[in-house]
Amino acid sequence: MSKKGLLIRVGIDSVYGEWNAPINTNTGDFVYLPIPESDQHKLKSSLIFPYDHFISDLKEFSYINGLTGKKEIPLPSYLSGGDTHLDPDFNYLTYGDNGEHRGKELKHQFHKGDFIVFYAGLKPINHYEYPLCYAIIGFYEIDKVITAGDIAEEDSIINAHTRKQNPNPNDVLVIANPQNSGRLEKCIEIGEYRDRAYRIRADLLELWGGISAKDGYLQRSAVLPKFNDPENFLKWFAKQNVKLLRSNN
């Protein structure tokens, strides 16, 4: 059976959080900052991951990239004290989704050996052609696809969907293979602005064999884009020789 692959947009942005995490496009250094947790899905008090947890990551990024004093990139004040929807969680190599909507396809059509590519819209700290840089930040080889209801109470820390006080047992949870999964140590740029939208670069679309989204359109979507030629993408990805980390930052 041939492999299948999905391309999923993650991370804070202008719609979910009103901010974009930083990237140095010269080096591939970046910070992964998740979207906010919505009010209707309160987390268990002992399993909250607040935005303040990521202040040190932004400080380290600023220091490594020579951004000191007024140039240091702070966490926006309106995010301080808020809770994150930490998903995907690269520490635990999990990804969750709504079992009644986007997660349906994951649950019924994706299996061990298939893969997910995570990308984000990031804000360049250096001179760059576009206001945002769209880049691959994570890769999962799927080990298994289960539901939130399959997770024992003592293991509920592993994903934002299972950290809720009242988790939806039908939410879908992807558990990744730790041997071939993680956050990219250096992200890979994939986007360009053409035809009035951010899209996957035309040369990459050709190399990959295309995706199901029209002309490589890069946005959050109710229907997750699929790779038209998963094996072709995997060959390209292997040539990038990226290091995968079991760490959110």
Secondary structure, 3 states (H helix, E strand, C coil): CCCCEEEEECCCECCCECCCCEEECCCCEECCCCEECCCCCCECHHHCCEHHHHHHHHHHHHHHCCCCHHHCCCCCCCCCCCEEECCCECCCCEEEECCCCCHHHHHHHCCCCCEEEEEEEEEECCCCCCCCEEEEEEEEEEEEEEEHHHCCHHHHHHCCCCCECCCCCCCEEEEECCCCCEEEEEEEECEEEECCEEEECHHHHHHHCCECCHHHECCCCCCCCEECCHHHHHHHHHHCCCCEECCCC
